Amino acid sequence: LKASNSLSHSLQAKMSRPVQARRLEGIDKNIWVEFVKLAATYSKVNLGQGFPDFPAPDFLTEAFSRALSGGNHMLHQYTRAFGHPPLVKVLAQFFEKLLGRDLDPMTNVMVTVGAYQALFCCFQALVDEGDEVIIIEPFFDCYEPMVKMAGGTPVFVPLRPNPPKDGKLMSSADWQLDPAELASKFSERTKAIVLNSPNNPLGKVFSREELGLIAELCVKHDVLCISDEVYEWLVYDGKQHIRMASLQGMWDRTVIIGSAGKTFSATGWKVGWVVGPDRLLKHVRTVHQNSVYHCATIAQEAVAQGFQRELMLYGKPESYFVQLPKELQQKRDWLVRSLDGVGMKPIIPEGTYFLVADISQFKSDVPDVPNSDEPYDQRFAKWMVKNKGLAAIPLSAFYSEAHKNNYNNFIRFCFAKEEATLKAANDILQKWKQEKTSS
């Protein structure tokens, strides 16, 4: 019996050990898990998560159908681990045109399970214990936990709003880096900076001058750039997307992240890529081959055909890359008018699926709770989806813990939606406005 009790205690002792790896400490919470569940439970209209509710283009879905039901049965089997040959070949051709340099499809391009895995592979491959990684706030929320999982230390630098003095609506261009503040974040410990242009959540498209400043600091301090360009084709008002890797001295130190989901309005396909010099990509390939190893062949084949079409139509009016931003700009303008009309002041985005709106005039609806740890915009967004049926994402979700309460009067809306969805959102807002007026 003694021996039995001793064994029981021994087993209990072993079972009480922590099971999670230290790299997971402090990164278990995820804004999307919480808000996607809230939207599914309460929302009549979901302008929260960033995906279109309109169809992907016919030429792309037709390519998928041909790949699925055509005679090439090998499309149901493994293809090349680092990217289906037709896809990496056409991506190399496309980026040769965009960057003005020769690319080797086998060494300068790698296909991933969406841009999300591309980011993960880059952080794991390029960031080491003790490395600092500069992240520009507001930032797409996965950057911080991915840096930490790689053993790195995130260093944050904010875009600061400079509201126009003429009473006009603010633009995402009015959110700018302070050059001296940015320069102060670079040190001998800095390994990389993460650039997201066009930026999610603000919709900011970094100008050539702003990118030049970042590039100069990267070269001076021998720092890498992880350039998240998933919204590269979604730029409005005649703005131009400048690719960081095209700037002097930046090709050899930049990895470009791209997404077929955003490019072709098919976010569920999860096809992404990394483009860059082989000296960086050879390490990214090592992470890929020891994690995911391989991406869905049929989806890659269909995306390859989509790019082949766009390569032939490059710059022409019938190109999807020309048509889509025109359509989305109209949707953006419609939502801007709708929000402005009810007193939620929108910040007009230069790119992406998203716009951020100032909710300060709605504080009487959802009073602040003194000394609360939860940022105001999170409580507002939860209240709005539960009481009004309209889902959006709090802007504080895109800030580090230390800075969440500095920008907590804003929420992010996605306007990449059907007209009927945007009209339903407008109906909710108008009804809300009437209720406020009559109360």
Summary of the structure (lengths in Angstrom):
residues: 439
radius of gyration: 23.2
end to end distance: 74.3
largest distance: 84.9
contacts: 1452
relative contact order: 0.16
helix: 49%
strand: 15%
